[in-house]
Amino acid sequence: MPPADDARRLVRLLWRSGPEADARPRRGPKQRVSVDEIVDTAVDLADRNGLDAVSMRALATALGIGPMSLYTYVPSRDVLVALMIDRVAADHPMPEPATTPAESLAAIARALRDELLAHPWLLDAPPWRHVLGPNWLARYERQLEALESADLPDLDRDRILSVLTSFVVGNAREAVSARTAPSRSGMSDAEWWEAVAPELDAVIPDGAYPLANRVGSAAGELYQAPGAPAEVFEFGLARLLDGLRPLLGE
């Protein structure tokens, strides 16, 4: 199927319009599963094993259908991932607007971070060509409502949300990495530092990197870990909102 046809069919699948309205395959044997079941199963696979685990063959096996049958429901893996993103957006609605735009943005940032930590595979999904499905657009609408009381050009509203999202994604990536590090290395943070510290003492000359030693030691003593993504998130979010308040008229 040409890419343009895939793109058009994606829109119909997202909105369940046209031949996709009843979620039945376009051709092949009698319907055995629905598009909703396919998407839900794919999200579950990704939640448990990561986005790479969601191949069309693995998904077909989980559903008990043949791989070629799966393509009669969803034309490609890229289309499937877009449907998954829109599905997750339905499970994680944005909070209602708060008293001020800055407070609303803070709530939005925390909600987005919670979603990414609950579904880390979203960090591996393609960031461009937004998923223009009903749930994603409802999310964007709610985010824009948070800025409705601010006297801002429309483009600045979109830019503020983009900056906020970029900050959240970066921090969530750090948090996921920190969360999975022990299982990847086979050691806890404490065990890792216990092994590494003597080696560093042996190779780093005395008095070298005094600032790194001072600041790193203070952070390590406080966090008992290489970093603290949750604390950094709240610190960074506060500073980001401080910078935006004049623009927001607060």
N, C-alpha and C positions, 0 to 999 in steps of 0.2 A: 504494500500500500504506500503511495507517495506520501512524503512528510506533510504536505498541505492537507491531504485527506485525513491523516492521523490527527492533525490539529483541529480540523472541523469536527471529527468524531469525538475528540476529547470534550469539546464544548457541549455537544449533545449528551454525552455520558454524565458530565458534571451536573447538568441541569435536567437530565432525564427527559429530554425532549426528542421529538421525531421518533424514529424506529427504536430508540433506546428508552423511550418513556416507560415501558413496562419491564425494562431490565431483562428482556429476552435476547438470546443470541440472534444474529442476523441470518444464520444459516446452520445446517447440521441437524443432529438428532433433537428429539424433544428436550426441552429445558430441564436440566438437573439441578442447577444452582442459579443464584441471582447475582447480579453485579454487586449488590450490597454484601452478600456473603463472600464473594471473592475479595473485595476490598477489606472487609473486616479480618479475614484470614491472613491477608498480606500484612496488615498492620500488626497482627499478633505475632507473625513470624519475625517481622522487623524488630518489634519490641524485645523479643526473646534472644534473637541471634544477630541483629544488625541488618542494615539495608542490603549488604552483599548477599545475605542468605535468601533474599527474595528474588529467586529466578523464576521464570515462567514454569520450568519443569518442577522445581520444588513446590511451587504453589499448586500446580495441578495435582501433584502427589498428595498434598495435604487435603485437597478438596475431593480426591477420589475420582478425578476425571483425567482424560488424556490431554497432554500438552497442546495438541492441535485444537482440541475442543475449546481450550481456554482462550485461544485467539479469536474465536467467534464471538466472545463476550467483550474482550479487551484487546485492541489491535497490537499493542506493544507494551514493553516494560515501562517506557517513559510515560505513556498514558496512565498506566497503573500507578506509578509513583505520584503523579499529579492527583489522581483520585484519592490516594492515601492521605496526602497532605490536606486536602479539603475535608476528608472524613475526620481527621484529628482536630481540625479547627472547630468542628461541631461539638466535640467533647470538651473543648477548652474555651468557652466564650469569654469575651473581654468583660472586665468589671464595669459597672455603671459609673458615669462621670461623678467625680468627687466635688468638694467645695471649690477648689481652684484647679486650673489647668495643670499646674505642677504636681499637685496631689494625684490627679487623674493619671498623668504620665507615669508617676511612680508605681501606681497600682497596675498599669498596663505592663510596665517593665517586669514587675515581679510575676505577673501571670504568664508572660511569654517565657521567662526563665523556667518557671515550674513546668511548663509544657515541654520545653526542650530537655529538661532533666528526666521527665517521664517518658519521653520518646527520643532518645539520643540519636537515632537514625536520621532525624530531621536535619541534623547538622551535616549529613552527607548528601542530602538531596540537592539537586541543582538550584542555585539561588536566584537565577534570572528567569524571565518569562513567567511572571506570577501566575498562580493557579486561579483563574477567574471563575471560580465556582461559587455557588450560593453561600457556603459557609465562610469561605475566605473573604468574599466581598462584604458579608455581614460583619466580619471582624474589622475590616478596614473602615466601614461606616461607623462602628462603635468607637474606634480609635480617633476618627476625625471629630466625632461628637465631643470628645474630651477637650478639643481645642476650639470649639465653636464660640465660646465666650471671649476668646482672645482676638484682638484687632490685628489680624495677620493676613498677608497675601496668601492665596491658596497654595502657591508653590512652596512657601515657607512651611505650611502645615505638613505637606508631604515630606519635606526635607527633615523636619524635626522628628517625624516618625521613623524615617530611614536612619537617622543618626542614633536614635534610641535603640532601634532594632539591632544595628551593627554592634553597639556596646553590649547588649544582652547576649547576642550570639557569641561574641568573643569570650565573655565571661563564662557562659554555659559550656563552651568548648573546654576551657580550663577546668571547670568543675567535673565534667565527665572524665577528662583525662586523669585527674587526681583520684576520682572514684575507682577507676579501673586499673590504676597503676599497680596496686598490690597483687591483683590476680595475674597481670601480665608478667611481673618480675618474680612472683613467688615469694615476695618479702613484704612485710609491713613497712611503713615509713621509718619506724624506729629501728627495725632490723637493717634497713638499707643504709641509714645514717651510721649505724654501728659498724657496718662493714666499710663504708666509704671514708669516714672521718680520719682514721689512722693513715690511710693512703694519701689523703689530701695534705695532712700535716707533714708527711714525708717529702712531698714534691713541691709544695708552695714555700718559697723563701720567706724567712722571718721578716716581718714589716711590709711585705708586698700586699697590695690591694687593701690598704687600711680602711677605706670607706666601705668596701664590700664586706670586709670582715666585721666591722662594727654594726652596720645596718643588718646584714644577713644574720648575725648572731642574735640581735634583738628580735628579729622576726621569727627565727627558729625557736628561740626560747619561749616566745609567746604562743606560737601556733603548734609547736612540736611536730612540724611538718614542713615540707619545702614551700608551701604557700597555703593560703586560706581563701579560696575563691568566693565563699559566701560573704566574708568580711570585706573583701576587696569590692565585691558587687555593691554592697550598701554604701561604702565610702565613695566609689566612683559615681554611683547614681546620684548621691547627694551633691557632689561637685558638678555633675552635668546639669542637674536641675538649677543649681545656683547660677550657672552661666546662662541658662535659658530664661530665667525669671524676668529680666529686663525686657526681653523680646516678647514675653507673654503678658507684659503689662502688670506684673506683680511687684 
